[in-house]
Amino acid sequence: MKRTTEYRQTKLSFSRAVIYGLSPIPQKEVFYDATGGPFTHTKVEFLMELYDKEGIAGVIPCTSLMEERLLPLVLTGEERTFEEWSRFLYWKYRNNGLAGETVREIGRFEFALLDLISKRAGLPAHRFLGSDKDWVPVYGSGGSTHLEGLSLAKEMEGFLSHGHRIVKMKVGTDFGTRLDRDVERVKLARGVIGPDVGLALDANQVFTVGQALEFAKRVEEYDIAWYEEPLHSLDYFGYRDLAEQCPIPVSSGESFYNHYMFQPLLETKVRHFQPVAASFDGIEDWFEVNAMAKECGAVISSGGLPMLSAVMIANAGENAMVEFLEPCNQPLLDYMDIRVERKDGRFYFPDAAGLPCHFDMGRLDKEGFLKSKKIIGA
């Protein structure tokens, strides 16, 4: 596999955009983590179609910032390269914070351009970037903190039925106040999945260093694959101290928006980086993190919107995997007529040009989730 960056020099000019407003799609069940919830609906509120002058569209989930801030700057009839559009937008909004919401939206804009130009080339996006395989490894993620007993066991069994070789569950229930219960939940999960499937824990930033160490020592016997975001995401000194002492591998990075935020982790023993493709400031910046992970021998995984994460992971090398947060992600996939196929612990890409996702607009409309459509011309 040799990943290409030549796409950055593709020239683009845009004729119009269409913004669809969506009513939130209900999740199949409520979801909680250590510091958030109840989560009841998916978070995709808008979809954008961005058309070039030949009528080819890049399509991407977005937020209201796409229409408010980015489209007025790109629907001008001007022609720039992919790279020039990205840099133009990035520096236009520097005073909004180079790690803020607008920068994340610029990253989504890049995915719209990737979708468009890979469709021009008639290639799936992961192949367009250089991948030589049509699947990626996926771990099953869930384990809401409200689940215990039979309900937690049933979910773990469901992950096994899809062939996942690693599963992840939430800990730190009620802001870390029910640790005895969490230890029992971890024990139960390990008993259900058996000794040959990896078990990861996600604390959603709830602990101090001392609390994180205490909990890690209590669950160490259950052979934990990694311990995700046990501390505040920006507590770099805390991660340094924790990773030095922790008997379980520590991971971090889901809350970071650019590769600079990962650099301090290189000075710690954190060796699992988790850049979220849908929350990053750009495609090549995400691959900067991948390069950093390879340099220090770290694992790399990516959650968020799985149809974007999968494209990146397919080009990230062997030591990389996608997170599939089933309660939150599955409802989105259910409303797509082009999507990845989940089986044997993998995502298999569809044989379709562009990103591996296309929402079934007819179904969304028929079931009352398509609430608005706005055409924005150059």
N, C-alpha and C positions, 0 to 999 in steps of 0.2 A: 504494500500500500504506500503510495506517495501522494500526500495531500497537496492539492493545488491552491495557489493564492492568485492565480491569473485573473480570476473572476473580478478582482478588485478594480481592474482597469476597464471593465465593461461600461460602455457609455449608455446613459439612461436619460430619457425625457418622458414626462408623464402628462397624460391628457386629462384624466379625471380620476376621482376616487368615489367609492360608494361605502358609506358607513351604515352598518346594520346594528340597531340596538336590540339586545336580547333581554328578556326576562330571565332571572336566575333559574337555572335548571336544578330541580331538587336532587339532593343526594339520596341514595337508597336507604341510608340510615344516618343518624346524627353522629358527629365525630368530635372528640375532645383530645387535647394534648395537655401537657403540664401547665401551660400558661395561657391557653386559648380555648375558645369554644363557648357554647355549642356552635359548631359549623354545620349548617343545614343545607346550603346550596352551593353549587359551583360558582367560581369567581369570574368566569368569562362574561363580560357585560356588553362587549362590542366586537364586531368583526369588520375588517377593512378589506376591500378589493381596491388595489392600486393599479391602474391601467397605463401601459405604455402607449405610444402612438400607433402601434400595430394592433392594439386591442388585446394584448396578452396581460393577464392580471396576476399580481402577487397577492396572496390572500393570507391574512394573519389575524389571530385574536389580538385585541388591543384595548386601551383604555380611552377615556374621553380626551386625554392629552394629545392623542394622535390628531384629532380634528382641531383642537384648540390651538396647539402650538406648532406641530410639524407640517401638516398639510398646507397651511398658508405659505410656508417657505419653499415647498417643493412643487406645488401646482402653479408654476410660473411660466412654463414653456421652455425654461432653460435646459440645457444638456450638460450633464456632468458625469464623471465616472462614478462607479459605486463608491470608491474610496473618497472622492471629492464630496459627494453628498453626505457621507457619514461625518467627515471632518467638519464640513460646513455646519451641520446641525449641532454637532458636539460642542463646538466653540461658540456658537450662537447662544447656547444656554449654559455657559460656564458659570454665570452668576446665580443660576438656580441650584448649584451644587453639582460637582462632578461625580457624586455618588448618590444622586437623588432620583426621584420618580421620572423626571424628564429624560435623564440619561438611560434609564431602563427602557423607556419608550423608544428611544433611538435604536436600542438593541433589537426591539421588535420590528422596527422599520427595516433594519438590515435583513431580518428573516423574510420580510415581504419581498425585498429585492432578490434575495436568494431564490425564493419560490418563483419569481418572475423569470429570472435569467436561466434557471435550470429547466423551466418549461420551454423557453426559447430553444434550448439545446436538446429537448426531448429526452431528458435524463431525470431519474429520481435525484433528489437533492443530495442524498448521502453519496451516491455515485458521482455526481457532478463535482463534489469536493475531493473525490479521489478514493473513496472506500472501495475495497475489492470484495466485500462480503455483504450479504443481504439480510443479516440478522445481527442483533446485539443481545448480550446477556442482561437479564432483568431480575431484580430482587423484589419480592412482594412486601408491601409496606402497609401497615394498619395498626392494629393493637391499640385502638382508642382507649384512653384511661378509664372510661366508664365500663369497659368490657372486663369480665372476670369469669371464672368458672366455665360452664358449658358454652357461653357465648364467645369467649375468647378461644376456647378449644376449637369450636366450629370454624372460626375464621382461620386459625392456623392450619386446620385440615384442608380448607379451601385453597390456601397457598400451595400446599403440597400437591393438590390435584392438578394445579397448573404447572407443576414441574419445577417450581422455584427451589434453588439450592441455598438461598439465603432469604430470611424473612426478618422484618424489623417491627418492633412494637414500641409504643410510648410508655414512658415511666415518668415519675415525678408528679403523681396524681395530686390534684388540688394544691398546686404550688409547692410540691415537695413535702406535704404534711402527712402523707400516708405511706411511709416507706415500708412498713411491715407488710402491708397489702401488696405493694409493688414487688417485693421480694417473692411473695407467693405467686404472683402473676407470672414472673419470670420463670420460676420453678415449673409452673404448669405448662407454659409454652415450650420449654425445653423437653418436658416429658412427652408432649404431643408430637413434636417434630422429630424427636429422636436425636441420636448423637452425630449423625452425618450431615445435617443441614445447619448452616450458619444461623446464628441468632444475634441480631444487632439491637441496641437500645438507643432511644432518642429521648433526651430530657428537655429539649426545647428551652435551653438557657436558664433553667430554674435554680441551679445550685450555686453555692460558693465552692471554693476549692476544697475546704474541709468536708463539706456535705457530700460533694461529688466523690471524694476518696472513700468516705465512709460507705456510701452506697455501692461503689465499685467493689470494695472488699467483701461486701455481703453477697454479691451476685457472681463473683469471680468463678466460683465452682461450677457455674452453668455454662462455661466455655463461651464467652461473649465475643462475637466477631469484631464489633467496634462499639464505642460509647460516643454517641453523637450529640454535639452542642450541649455538654453538661453545664457550661458557664455562659455568661453574657458573651455574645459573639465578638465584641471588641476588647475583651479582657485578655489581651495578648500575654501579659505577665502571668496572669492566672493560668492560661493554657500552658505556658512554659513550665510552671511549677507542677501543674497537674500531670502533664504528659511525662514528666521526669519520674514521678512516683507511682503513677497509676498502673495497676496490674492488667488493665484492659487497654487495647489500642484506642486512641482518642481521635475523633474526626471533627472538622469544623468547616465553615465557609458558605453555608446556605444563605446567609444574610449579606454576603459581600457582592458588590456590583462591578468590581474591576480587579485586574490582576495585582494592582498595587496593594490592595487590602489583604492579599494572600502572602505578600513578601515576608511580613513578620513571622508567619508560621514556619518559614524555612529555618528560623533560629530556635525553634522548639522541636520537640519530638512528636508533634502532631504529624502523622503520616497517612492521613486520608483526607483529601481535599474534595469539597463538594460544591463546585460552582454550578448554579442553576441557570440553564441556558436562557429561559424566558425572563430572567431577572438581570441579565448581564448587559453591559453597555455596548457590546458588539461581538461579532463572531470571532474575529482574530484575537481579541483580548481574552476571550474564553480559552482559545488555544494557547495563549501565553501561560495560563494556569496549568494546562495540560503539560506543557513543556517543563514547567517548574516541578510538577509532580514526578515526571520521568527522571528529572535531574537528581531528585533526592530519594527516589524509590518509593514514592507515595502511591497509594491507590487513588483513583479518581472516580467519582460517581456524580450523577446529575439527576435531580428531581424536577419538580415543577410540572410544566406541560410536557407529557412524555413524547409527543410527536416532534417537539423541537429537541429535547434532550437526546432522543435516539439518533438523530442526524449527527449530532456532535460526537456522541460516544462511538458511533460507527467509524469515526475518523480519529479516535483518540488512542488507539493501540490496544494491546491485549489486556492490560491491567485496568480495565474500565468497565463500568456497568451503569444501567439506568435504574432509577427508582420508580416503581409504580405504586403510588398511594391509592389503593383500590377504591376506598369509599368516596374519595373526591374526584379521581380521574376517570373511573369507569363510566359514570353518567355522560361525560363528554364524548368518550369513544362511541357510546351507544347512539349518539346523534350524528355520527359521521358516516358518509357512504364511501369514503376512501380513508383507510386507517391501517395502522399496524395490526398484525395478528399475534395474539398472545398464546403461546403454547410451548411446552417443553422448557420452561424457564427462560424463554427468549421472546423478543419482539421480532417478527418477520415483516420486512418492508413490503408494501404493495408494489406491483409493477405499474407504476404511474409516474409521470413526469412531475417534478416539483416536490414540495414538502409532502410527507406521508399523512396528509390529513385533508379532508374536505367535508365541511358540514353539509348535512342534508337540509338545505334551506326549505324545501317543500314540506318536509316533516316538521321542522321547527315552526313554520307558519301554520300548518294544519293543527298542531297541538298547542298553539297560542303562545309560543316563546319568542316569535319574531314580532317585536312591538313597534319597530320603526325602520325606515329606509331613507337615507339622505344621499343624494347625488351631488358631488362637489366638482365643479368644472374648472378647467384651467383659466 
